Amino acid sequence: MLAWGCHVSLIVMDGWTYHDPVFEHTLPGAWGGHRRFGYDLVRNLRPGRILELGVCWGISFFAFCQAVKDAGLGTELWAVDTWEGDEHTGRYGPEIFEGFESVRRGSFPALEVRTLRTGFDEARRRFEGRTDILHLDGCHTYEAARHDYETWADAVAADGVILFHDVAERGGSFGVHRLWDELRPRFQTVTFEHSHGLGVLFKSPRFADPARVEEEWRARYATTRGPETG
Ligand SMILES: C[S@@+](CC[C@H](N)C(=O)[O-])C[C@H]1O[C@@H](n2cnc3c(N)ncnc32)[C@H](O)[C@@H]1O
């Protein structure tokens, strides 16, 4: 447990615990460098529900699953993807969904995983209630990221967290960084620049000193190593 020197209120706790997880599922990929943060986010927030838009092989999704499993939580984990690919991943075949399912069945059979193999807009029509953590990792053009954010923001609990991958990617048609620049002034946020960038948005203020939290988390998580590197 780390003492911040300021009051930190994260849904159910007054502090932040760092873990040293052993991931049962390891693949190199763009999200790899964020797995330890994603894991700790779930361990610390103990969310009732997590929803991910853009799952693909499951690098991020299984980091969340690992935390839920290790902590013995009853969290619902929603995985939404056509599992067909997009402008940035390219189109892909059924082997990726089959690989995802194989890991889910092999390592996380007891977890409450809800898989929606459909478009995000269709999933929004079928999703009721609120999620505590939303991870946006679909197509990374500005228009697509903004559309996904605007379509799903109200599905997040008032004290929930929204994660945006690729906020540091500025090449080609990548435009999540533009959306992130628009949102940052309106919310408490933490920005990781490594592994293509991860934006962490808190719908309601949580920190007395958000800059201090960002500095601390960057120092702790902004490293990539071995097969995690993306
Ligand atoms: C960058 S990948 C996700 C990576 C994943 N989070 C990880 O950690 O490896 C983006 C995924 O979003 C899916 N996708 C993009 N736009 C979508 C949409 N509108 N509806 C459903 N799936 C979509 C693609 O099929 C692709 O698998």
The ligand as a Gaussian input file, in Angstrom:
#p B3LYP/6-31G(d) Opt

LIG

0 1
 C       -7.335000      -2.750000     -31.673000
 S       -8.352000      -4.154000     -31.715000
 C       -8.670000      -4.501000     -30.017000
 C       -7.424000      -4.902000     -29.277000
 C       -7.664000      -5.513000     -27.917000
 N       -8.290000      -4.598000     -26.970000
 C       -6.356000      -6.021000     -27.340000
 O       -6.013000      -5.736000     -26.188000
 O       -5.656000      -6.732000     -28.031000
 C       -9.857000      -3.463000     -32.291000
 C      -11.035000      -4.458000     -32.412000
 O      -12.216000      -3.686000     -32.497000
 C      -13.142000      -4.358000     -33.351000
 N      -14.053000      -3.321000     -33.861000
 C      -13.719000      -2.104000     -34.384000
 N      -14.821000      -1.391000     -34.650000
 C      -15.878000      -2.162000     -34.278000
 C      -17.299000      -1.956000     -34.267000
 N      -17.843000      -0.808000     -34.694000
 N      -18.077000      -2.949000     -33.810000
 C      -17.529000      -4.111000     -33.360000
 N      -16.205000      -4.379000     -33.333000
 C      -15.387000      -3.394000     -33.793000
 C      -12.282000      -5.016000     -34.410000
 O      -12.927000      -6.161000     -34.921000
 C      -11.000000      -5.362000     -33.624000
 O      -10.991000      -6.695000     -33.209000

